[in-house]
């Protein structure tokens, strides 16, 4: 099997808009600024785009060298400042405790206004703000998006940003990645091990530009993937960890190795 990287997508703030990259450094903890920040409500509960779809309209950028976080808001305003940390907080990520620090500054108020609910911005350690037991890498075949378009009878292509995966893979069959579970895959200069399938939730029904629910991805997945033996329900794509760090660029090879 030999595919190639079609796109690379990250988000410095979990739940906010996806940002495209031409290349990334894939470390043991994943991409350093991917889901580096996350959001909690007044009770300390994790909040993502499933609970606040309007977060998808906020485009984040984090400059690690200056420790500056910039949010481009839907009204075209920009909120930017150097990140400073306050009190420690522990948040449940689907049963996994993640410890971070509340971020002081203008971002929580801006994000609360967009989301329509009180939120606090938290910074985690690199690689900790991910789902699925801490898997730092996720991949999906671009052919799977076309297969889903057919199943959902969508008018046009299904935007890969709906699924918030780190890597899209061209030149392989639809859902060929299902067969990678338990195996190692070379991705650019890095080597990853795939642990399981990615189960899907209501976030994928939301338009990645507007946050509006406009495509019933879950019904389509239930129709043609609901009976599949998988590690999670309604599987679409796979997740894993980094065995050997390295750089990954758009156009790099993706090769099944073990």
C-alpha positions in Angstrom: 0.0 0.0 0.0 1.3 3.4 -1.0 -0.8 6.5 -0.6 0.2 10.2 -0.2 -0.6 13.0 2.1 -3.5 15.1 0.6 -3.9 17.6 3.4 -2.8 18.4 6.9 -5.3 19.9 9.3 -4.8 21.1 12.9 -6.5 23.5 15.3 -4.6 25.2 18.2 -8.0 25.6 20.1 -10.0 22.4 20.4 -13.5 23.0 19.0 -12.5 26.0 16.8 -11.9 26.1 13.1 -9.5 23.8 11.3 -6.3 25.3 10.0 -4.5 23.8 6.9 -0.8 23.3 7.0 1.7 22.5 4.2 3.9 20.6 6.7 4.2 19.7 10.3 6.8 18.3 12.7 5.2 15.1 14.1 6.7 14.5 17.6 6.0 11.8 20.1 3.2 14.0 21.5 1.9 14.7 18.0 1.9 18.2 16.4 2.9 20.6 19.2 0.1 23.2 18.8 -2.7 20.8 17.8 -5.4 21.1 20.4 -2.9 22.8 22.7 -5.9 24.9 24.1 -9.3 23.7 25.1 -12.5 25.2 26.5 -14.5 24.5 29.7 -17.8 25.8 31.0 -18.4 27.4 34.4 -18.6 23.9 36.0 -15.3 22.8 34.5 -16.9 20.5 31.8 -15.2 20.2 28.5 -16.9 22.1 25.7 -16.4 21.5 22.0 -18.2 22.2 18.8 -20.8 19.5 19.5 -22.1 21.7 22.4 -21.3 25.1 20.8 -21.2 24.8 17.0 -20.5 28.5 16.5 -17.0 27.9 17.8 -16.3 26.5 14.3 -16.5 30.1 13.0 -13.4 31.1 15.1 -10.1 30.7 13.4 -7.1 30.3 15.8 -3.4 30.8 15.3 -0.7 30.2 17.8 2.9 31.5 17.5 5.0 29.3 19.7 8.1 31.5 19.6 6.3 34.5 21.0 3.6 32.5 22.9 1.0 34.6 21.1 -2.5 33.3 20.5 -4.6 35.1 17.9 -8.3 34.4 17.3 -10.0 35.7 14.1 -13.7 36.1 15.0 -16.7 35.7 12.7 -17.4 39.5 12.8 -13.9 40.0 11.4 -12.5 41.3 14.7 -9.2 39.9 16.0 -8.2 39.1 19.5 -4.5 38.6 20.1 -2.1 38.7 23.1 0.7 36.8 24.7 -0.6 33.8 26.7 -0.3 34.0 30.4 -1.4 31.2 32.7 -3.5 31.2 35.9 -4.9 28.5 38.1 -4.5 24.8 37.4 -7.5 22.8 36.4 -8.2 19.1 35.7 -10.8 18.3 33.0 -12.4 15.0 32.1 -11.7 14.1 28.4 -14.3 11.4 28.0 -13.1 9.7 31.3 -9.4 10.6 30.9 -8.2 13.3 33.3 -6.3 16.2 31.6 -4.5 18.8 33.7 -4.0 22.3 32.3 -3.9 25.9 33.3 -6.6 28.5 32.8 -5.5 31.2 30.4 -5.8 34.8 31.5 -6.5 37.5 29.0 -9.2 38.5 26.4 -9.9 35.1 24.8 -12.4 33.6 27.2 -14.8 36.6 26.9 -14.5 36.7 23.1 -15.2 32.9 22.8 -18.0 33.1 25.3 -19.7 35.8 23.2 -19.4 33.7 20.0 -20.6 30.5 21.7 -23.4 32.1 23.6 -22.4 30.6 26.9 -19.7 31.3 29.5 -16.4 29.6 28.7 -12.9 29.6 30.0 -9.8 28.9 27.8 -7.3 26.4 29.2 -3.8 25.5 28.0 -2.8 21.8 28.2 0.6 20.2 27.8 1.4 19.4 24.1 -0.5 16.3 23.0 -2.8 16.1 26.0 -5.8 17.9 24.4 -6.7 15.1 22.1 -9.5 12.5 22.3 -9.5 8.7 22.2 -7.2 7.9 25.1 -4.5 10.2 24.0 -4.0 9.2 20.3 -1.8 11.9 18.7 -2.4 11.0 15.0 -5.5 10.6 12.9 -5.9 9.6 9.2 -8.7 9.2 6.7 -8.7 8.3 3.0 -10.0 11.0 0.7 -11.8 8.3 -1.2 -13.9 7.7 2.0 -15.2 11.2 1.7 -16.5 10.4 -1.8 -18.0 7.2 -0.6 -19.8 9.1 2.2 -21.0 11.7 -0.4 -22.7 8.8 -2.3 -24.2 7.3 0.9 -25.5 10.7 2.0 -26.7 11.7 -1.5 -24.9 15.0 -1.0 -25.1 17.6 -3.7 -21.3 18.2 -3.8 -18.1 16.9 -2.2 -18.0 16.3 1.6 -15.6 18.7 3.2 -12.9 16.8 5.1 -12.8 19.5 7.7 -16.0 18.0 9.1 -14.0 15.1 10.5 -11.2 17.1 12.0 -8.5 14.6 11.1 -4.8 15.4 11.1 -4.0 13.8 7.8 -6.0 13.1 4.6 -4.6 10.3 2.4 -5.0 10.2 -1.4 -4.3 7.3 -3.8 -5.8 4.5 -1.6 -9.3 2.9 -1.7 -12.2 4.2 0.4 -11.8 3.0 4.0 -8.6 1.1 3.2 -7.3 2.6 6.4 -9.6 0.3 8.3 -7.1 -2.4 7.7 -4.3 -0.5 9.4 -5.5 -1.1 13.0 -2.8 -2.8 14.9 -0.2 -2.1 12.2 2.6 0.5 11.6 2.4 3.1 8.9 5.2 5.4 7.6 3.8 8.9 7.2 6.4 11.2 5.6 9.5 10.9 7.7 7.5 9.6 10.7 6.3 6.2 11.7 3.0 5.7 13.5 1.1 2.8 14.9 -2.7 2.7 14.4 -4.7 1.7 17.4 -8.3 2.0 16.4 -11.2 3.5 14.4 -12.6 7.0 15.0 -16.2 6.9 16.1 -18.3 9.8 14.9 -20.5 12.3 16.6 -22.8 15.3 15.7 -19.9 17.6 15.1 -19.6 16.0 11.6 -23.1 17.2 10.7 -22.0 20.8 11.1 -20.8 23.0 8.2 -17.1 23.7 9.1 -17.5 27.3 7.9 -20.8 28.3 9.6 -21.3 25.7 12.4 -24.8 25.1 11.0 -26.0 21.5 10.8 -26.5 20.8 7.1 -25.5 17.2 6.3 -26.7 14.1 8.1 -23.4 12.3 8.2 -24.4 10.1 11.1 -27.5 8.6 9.3 -25.3 7.9 6.2 -22.6 6.2 8.3 -25.2 4.2 10.2 -26.6 3.1 6.9 -23.4 1.8 5.3 -21.0 1.4 8.2 -23.2 0.8 11.2 -22.7 -3.0 11.2 -19.0 -2.9 10.7 -16.8 -4.5 13.3 -14.8 -1.6 14.7 -13.3 -0.3 17.9 -15.9 2.6 18.0 -19.4 3.1 16.7 -20.0 4.8 13.3 -16.3 4.6 12.3 -14.7 7.0 9.8 -10.9 7.1 9.8 -8.4 5.8 12.2 -6.2 7.0 15.1 -2.9 6.1 16.6 0.4 7.2 18.2 3.9 8.2 17.0 6.6 5.5 17.0 9.3 7.6 15.3 9.0 11.4 15.0 9.6 13.1 11.7 8.4 15.8 9.4 5.3 15.3 7.3 4.5 17.4 4.2 1.6 17.5 1.8 2.5 15.1 -1.0 4.6 12.8 1.2 4.2 9.0 0.9 2.0 7.0 3.3 3.3 3.4 3.4 2.0 0.4 5.3 5.1 -1.2 6.9 4.2 -3.7 9.5 
